[in-house]
Amino acid sequence: MKEASISILSLLLFITSFAQGKDIYVSKSGTSGYPYGNWATAATNIEWAVNAGAGNDMVWISNGVYILTNQIRKHPVHWQAA
């Protein structure tokens, strides 16, 4: 029974690690290094960051003025100002 409990716990931890998603960053001072995983390699374009994301990812946007050239149609999108 103890082995089954450990296996189930391991499976749940494995599944939740994928459900949490990843953080994607947008900053005017970023280098646009895909997959935009930190402030140094942040995308300089919001569209690029959103397109790089998936269902549970979070897009963090730094202060600045960003001009969108297209409408963003990806759902759901989670935004957070940094």
DSSP file (Angstrom, degrees, kcal/mol; ACC not computed):
  #  RESIDUE AA STRUCTURE BP1 BP2  ACC     N-H-->O    O-->H-N    N-H-->O    O-->H-N    TCO  KAPPA ALPHA  PHI   PSI    X-CA   Y-CA   Z-CA
    1    1 A M     >        0   0    0      0, 0.0     4,-2.0     0, 0.0     5,-0.2   0.000 360.0 360.0 360.0 -38.5    0.0    0.0    0.0
    2    2 A K  H  >  +     0   0    0      1,-0.2     4,-2.0     2,-0.2     5,-0.2   0.885 360.0  52.3 -63.5 -38.5    2.9    2.4    0.8
    3    3 A E  H  > S+     0   0    0      1,-0.2     4,-2.1     2,-0.2    -1,-0.2   0.887 108.5  50.7 -64.6 -39.0    4.4    1.8   -2.7
    4    4 A A  H  > S+     0   0    0      2,-0.2     4,-2.3     1,-0.2    -1,-0.2   0.886 109.1  51.6 -65.7 -39.5    1.0    2.7   -4.3
    5    5 A S  H  X S+     0   0    0     -4,-2.0     4,-2.3     1,-0.2    -2,-0.2   0.907 110.3  48.1 -63.9 -42.1    0.8    5.9   -2.3
    6    6 A I  H  X S+     0   0    0     -4,-2.0     4,-2.5     2,-0.2    -2,-0.2   0.897 111.5  50.5 -66.2 -40.2    4.2    7.0   -3.3
    7    7 A S  H  X S+     0   0    0     -4,-2.1     4,-2.2     2,-0.2    -2,-0.2   0.907 111.4  47.4 -64.4 -42.4    3.5    6.3   -7.0
    8    8 A I  H  X S+     0   0    0     -4,-2.3     4,-2.4     2,-0.2    -2,-0.2   0.915 112.4  49.7 -66.0 -43.0    0.3    8.2   -6.9
    9    9 A L  H  X S+     0   0    0     -4,-2.3     4,-2.4     1,-0.2    -2,-0.2   0.914 110.7  50.2 -61.6 -43.4    2.0   11.2   -5.1
   10   10 A S  H  X S+     0   0    0     -4,-2.5     4,-2.0     1,-0.2    -1,-0.2   0.901 110.7  49.7 -62.0 -41.4    4.8   11.1   -7.7
   11   11 A L  H  X S+     0   0    0     -4,-2.2     4,-2.4     2,-0.2    -2,-0.2   0.910 110.4  49.6 -64.1 -43.4    2.2   11.1  -10.6
   12   12 A L  H  X S+     0   0    0     -4,-2.4     4,-2.6     1,-0.2    -2,-0.2   0.906 111.2  49.0 -63.9 -41.9    0.3   14.1   -9.1
   13   13 A L  H  X S+     0   0    0     -4,-2.4     4,-1.4     2,-0.2    -1,-0.2   0.887 111.3  50.9 -64.1 -38.4    3.5   16.1   -8.6
   14   14 A F  H  X S+     0   0    0     -4,-2.0     4,-0.8    -5,-0.2    -2,-0.2   0.920 112.7  45.5 -64.1 -45.0    4.5   15.3  -12.2
   15   15 A I  H >X S+     0   0    0     -4,-2.4     4,-1.5     1,-0.2     3,-0.9   0.917 111.4  50.9 -67.1 -44.6    1.1   16.4  -13.6
   16   16 A T  H 3X S+     0   0    0     -4,-2.6     4,-1.3     1,-0.3    -1,-0.2   0.774  99.9  65.0 -68.4 -24.4    1.0   19.7  -11.5
   17   17 A S  H 3< S+     0   0    0     -4,-1.4     4,-0.3     1,-0.2    -1,-0.3   0.843 108.6  40.7 -65.8 -30.3    4.4   20.7  -12.7
   18   18 A F  H X< S+     0   0    0     -3,-0.9     3,-0.7    -4,-0.8    -2,-0.2   0.794 109.4  59.6 -83.4 -30.2    3.0   20.9  -16.2
   19   19 A A  H 3< S+     0   0    0     -4,-1.5    -2,-0.2     1,-0.2    -1,-0.2   0.743  93.6  66.5 -71.3 -23.1   -0.3   22.6  -15.1
   20   20 A Q  T 3< S-     0   0    0     -4,-1.3    -1,-0.2     1,-0.1    -2,-0.1   0.760  91.0-154.8 -72.7 -24.2    1.5   25.5  -13.5
   21   21 A G    <   -     0   0    0     -3,-0.7     2,-0.3    -4,-0.3    36,-0.2  -0.159  17.0 -80.1  76.8-176.8    2.8   26.9  -16.8
   22   22 A K        -     0   0    0     32,-0.1    36,-2.5    -4,-0.0     2,-0.4  -0.816  33.6-110.0-123.1 163.6    5.8   29.0  -17.4
   23   23 A D  E     -a   58   0A   0     -2,-0.3     2,-0.4    34,-0.2    36,-0.2  -0.802  28.6-168.3 -94.5 134.7    6.6   32.7  -17.0
   24   24 A I  E     -a   59   0A   0     34,-3.1    36,-3.5    -2,-0.4     2,-0.3  -0.981  10.6-148.9-123.8 136.2    7.2   34.7  -20.2
   25   25 A Y  E     -a   60   0A   0     11,-2.5    18,-2.5    -2,-0.4     2,-0.4  -0.817  12.8-167.6-115.6 145.6    8.6   38.2  -20.0
   26   26 A V  E     +ab  61  43A   0     34,-2.3    36,-2.8    -2,-0.3     2,-0.3  -0.999  22.1 153.6-127.9 128.2    8.2   41.4  -22.1
   27   27 A S    >   -     0   0    0     16,-2.7     3,-1.4    -2,-0.4     5,-0.2  -0.983  48.5-131.3-154.5 142.4   10.5   44.4  -21.7
   28   28 A K  T 3  S+     0   0    0     35,-0.5    16,-0.1    -2,-0.3    -1,-0.1   0.762 113.0  49.2 -62.7 -24.8   11.8   47.2  -23.8
   29   29 A S  T 3  S+     0   0    0     14,-0.1    -1,-0.3    10,-0.1    15,-0.1   0.329  88.3 114.5 -99.1   7.3   15.3   46.4  -22.7
   30   30 A G    <   -     0   0    0     -3,-1.4    11,-0.2    13,-0.2    10,-0.1  -0.229  67.3-133.2 -72.8 166.7   15.1   42.6  -23.4
   31   31 A T        -     0   0    0      9,-1.2    12,-0.2     8,-0.1    10,-0.2   0.372  37.7-121.0 -99.8   2.4   17.1   40.8  -26.0
   32   32 A S        +     0   0    0     10,-2.6     2,-1.0     1,-0.2    11,-0.2   0.894  49.2 168.9  55.9  43.9   14.2   38.9  -27.5
   33   33 A G    >   -     0   0    0      8,-0.7     3,-2.6     9,-0.2     4,-0.4  -0.774  39.8 -98.5 -89.8 103.0   15.8   35.6  -26.7
   34   34 A Y  T 3  S+     0   0    0     -2,-1.0     8,-0.1     1,-0.3    15,-0.0  -0.328 109.3  32.6 -57.4 135.8   13.2   32.9  -27.2
   35   35 A P  T 3  S-     0   0    0      0, 0.0    -1,-0.3     0, 0.0   -10,-0.1  -0.822  91.3-139.3 -97.3  28.4   11.5   31.5  -25.1
   36   36 A Y    <   +     0   0    0     -3,-2.6   -11,-2.5     5,-0.3     7,-0.2   0.885  41.4 159.6  59.2  44.1   11.7   34.9  -23.2
   37   37 A G        +     0   0    0     -4,-0.4     2,-0.3   -13,-0.2   -14,-0.1   0.417  56.1  19.0 -85.1   0.0   12.1   33.1  -19.9
   38   38 A N  S    S-     0   0    0    -13,-0.1   -13,-0.2     1,-0.1     3,-0.2  -0.951  87.1 -93.7-156.8 174.4   13.6   36.0  -17.9
   39   39 A W  S >  S+     0   0    0     -2,-0.3     3,-0.9     1,-0.2    -8,-0.1   0.852 120.0  55.3 -65.6 -34.5   14.0   39.8  -17.9
   40   40 A A  T 3  S+     0   0    0      1,-0.2    -9,-1.2   -10,-0.1    -1,-0.2   0.886 118.1  33.5 -66.1 -38.2   17.3   39.7  -19.7
   41   41 A T  T 3  S+     0   0    0    -11,-0.2    -8,-0.7    -3,-0.2    -5,-0.3   0.144  91.2 144.5-102.9  18.9   16.0   37.6  -22.6
   42   42 A A    <   -     0   0    0     -3,-0.9   -10,-2.6   -10,-0.2   -16,-0.2  -0.160  55.8-106.1 -59.3 149.1   12.5   39.2  -22.5
   43   43 A A  B     -b   26   0A   0    -18,-2.5   -16,-2.7    -7,-0.2   -13,-0.2  -0.447  16.4-149.7 -68.5 148.8   10.6   39.7  -25.7
   44   44 A T  S    S+     0   0    0    -18,-0.2     2,-0.4    -2,-0.1    -1,-0.1   0.397  82.7  62.0 -97.7   1.0   10.4   43.3  -26.8
   45   45 A N  S  > S-     0   0    0      1,-0.1     4,-1.5    21,-0.1     3,-0.2  -0.995  71.6-147.2-131.6 126.5    7.0   42.7  -28.5
   46   46 A I  H  > S+     0   0    0     -2,-0.4     4,-2.5     1,-0.2     5,-0.2   0.885  99.3  57.6 -61.1 -40.5    3.9   41.6  -26.6
   47   47 A E  H  > S+     0   0    0      1,-0.2     4,-2.7     2,-0.2    -1,-0.2   0.906 104.3  51.7 -58.4 -43.1    2.6   39.6  -29.6
   48   48 A W  H  > S+     0   0    0     -3,-0.2     4,-1.5     1,-0.2    -1,-0.2   0.913 110.9  48.0 -60.8 -42.7    5.8   37.5  -29.6
   49   49 A A  H  X S+     0   0    0     -4,-1.5     4,-0.7     2,-0.2    -2,-0.2   0.923 112.8  47.1 -65.4 -44.8    5.4   36.7  -26.0
   50   50 A V  H >< S+     0   0    0     -4,-2.5     3,-1.0     1,-0.2    -2,-0.2   0.912 111.3  51.5 -64.2 -42.0    1.8   35.7  -26.2
   51   51 A N  H 3< S+     0   0    0     -4,-2.7    -1,-0.2     1,-0.2    -2,-0.2   0.797 107.0  54.4 -65.5 -27.6    2.4   33.6  -29.3
   52   52 A A  H 3< S+     0   0    0     -4,-1.5    -1,-0.2    -5,-0.2    -2,-0.2   0.650  99.1  86.9 -77.5 -15.4    5.2   31.8  -27.4
   53   53 A G    <<  -     0   0    0     -3,-1.0     2,-0.2    -4,-0.7   -30,-0.0  -0.296  58.5-158.1 -87.7 168.4    2.8   30.9  -24.5
   54   54 A A    >   -     0   0    0    -32,-0.1     3,-1.6    -2,-0.1   -32,-0.1  -0.649  47.4 -60.6-130.0-172.3    0.4   28.1  -23.9
   55   55 A G  T 3  S+     0   0    0      1,-0.3   -36,-0.1    -2,-0.2    -2,-0.0   0.772 127.7  26.9 -45.5 -50.0   -2.7   27.6  -21.7
   56   56 A N  T 3  S+     0   0    0    -38,-0.2    -1,-0.3     2,-0.1     2,-0.1   0.209  91.3 122.2-105.9  15.7   -1.4   28.1  -18.2
   57   57 A D    <   -     0   0    0     -3,-1.6    21,-0.6   -36,-0.2     2,-0.5  -0.423  53.2-138.3 -78.2 154.3    1.6   30.5  -18.9
   58   58 A M  E     -ac  23  78A   0    -36,-2.5   -34,-3.1    -2,-0.1     2,-0.6  -0.955   6.6-150.5-114.2 129.4    1.9   33.9  -17.4
   59   59 A V  E     -ac  24  79A   0     19,-2.6    21,-1.5    -2,-0.5     2,-0.5  -0.897  10.5-161.4-100.7 118.0    3.0   36.9  -19.5
   60   60 A W  E     -ac  25  80A   0    -36,-3.5   -34,-2.3    -2,-0.6     2,-0.5  -0.876   6.1-162.2-100.5 126.3    4.8   39.5  -17.4
   61   61 A I  E     -ac  26  81A   0     19,-2.1    21,-2.5    -2,-0.5   -34,-0.2  -0.943   6.4-145.3-117.4 123.3    5.0   43.0  -19.0
   62   62 A S        -     0   0    0    -36,-2.8    18,-0.0    -2,-0.5   -35,-0.0  -0.317  39.7 -75.5 -78.1 164.6    7.5   45.6  -17.8
   63   63 A N  S    S+     0   0    0     -2,-0.1   -35,-0.5   -36,-0.0     2,-0.2  -0.253  83.1  90.4 -57.3 145.8    6.8   49.3  -17.8
   64   64 A G  S    S-     0   0    0     -3,-0.1     2,-0.6   -37,-0.1    -3,-0.0  -0.812  76.8 -77.0 150.2 173.1    6.8   51.0  -21.2
   65   65 A V        -     0   0    0     -2,-0.2     2,-0.4     2,-0.0    -2,-0.0  -0.921  44.4-173.9-104.7 121.1    4.8   52.0  -24.2
   66   66 A Y        -     0   0    0     -2,-0.6     2,-0.6   -21,-0.0   -21,-0.1  -0.947  13.1-150.0-117.9 134.7    4.1   49.0  -26.6
   67   67 A I        -     0   0    0     -2,-0.4     2,-0.5     2,-0.0   -21,-0.1  -0.918  10.1-149.2-107.8 120.0    2.4   49.4  -29.9
   68   68 A L        -     0   0    0     -2,-0.6     3,-0.1     1,-0.1   -23,-0.0  -0.741  13.2-174.4 -87.7 131.0    0.3   46.4  -31.1
   69   69 A T  S    S+     0   0    0     -2,-0.5     2,-0.3     1,-0.1    -1,-0.1   0.605  73.1  31.4 -97.4 -15.0    0.2   45.9  -34.8
   70   70 A N  S    S-     0   0    0      0, 0.0     2,-0.3     0, 0.0    -1,-0.1  -0.950  90.0 -99.7-137.5 157.4   -2.3   43.1  -34.7
   71   71 A Q        -     0   0    0     -2,-0.3     2,-0.6    -3,-0.1    -2,-0.0  -0.593  36.8-125.1 -76.0 138.0   -5.2   42.1  -32.4
   72   72 A I        +     0   0    0     -2,-0.3    -1,-0.1     1,-0.1   -25,-0.0  -0.758  35.5 169.0 -86.7 123.7   -4.2   39.4  -29.8
   73   73 A R        +     0   0    0     -2,-0.6     2,-0.4     2,-0.0    -1,-0.1   0.221  31.2 119.5-121.4  12.8   -6.6   36.5  -30.1
   74   74 A K        -     0   0    0    -20,-0.0     3,-0.1     2,-0.0   -20,-0.0  -0.678  57.7-124.4 -85.1 132.2   -5.1   33.8  -28.0
   75   75 A H  S    S+     0   0    0     -2,-0.4     2,-0.1     1,-0.2   -20,-0.1  -0.958  79.2  22.7-129.9 147.3   -7.2   32.6  -25.1
   76   76 A P  S    S+     0   0    0      0, 0.0     2,-0.5     0, 0.0    -1,-0.2   0.721  73.3 175.5 -77.3 151.3   -6.8   32.4  -22.2
   77   77 A V        -     0   0    0     -2,-0.1     2,-0.6   -21,-0.1   -19,-0.1  -0.984  16.6-154.8-118.7 129.5   -4.1   34.9  -21.7
   78   78 A H  E     -c   58   0A   0    -21,-0.6   -19,-2.6    -2,-0.5     2,-0.3  -0.926  16.0-169.0-106.2 120.3   -2.9   35.7  -18.2
   79   79 A W  E     +c   59   0A   0     -2,-0.6     2,-0.3   -21,-0.2   -19,-0.2  -0.799  11.6 176.5-109.4 148.2   -1.4   39.2  -17.9
   80   80 A Q  E     -c   60   0A   0    -21,-1.5   -19,-2.1    -2,-0.3     2,-0.3  -0.893  24.0-136.9-150.8 121.8    0.6   40.7  -15.0
   81   81 A A  E      c   61   0A   0     -2,-0.3   -19,-0.2   -21,-0.2   -21,-0.0  -0.575 360.0 360.0 -75.3 139.9    2.2   44.1  -14.9
   82   82 A A              0   0    0    -21,-2.5   -20,-0.2    -2,-0.3    -1,-0.1   0.432 360.0 360.0-102.3 360.0    5.6   44.0  -13.4
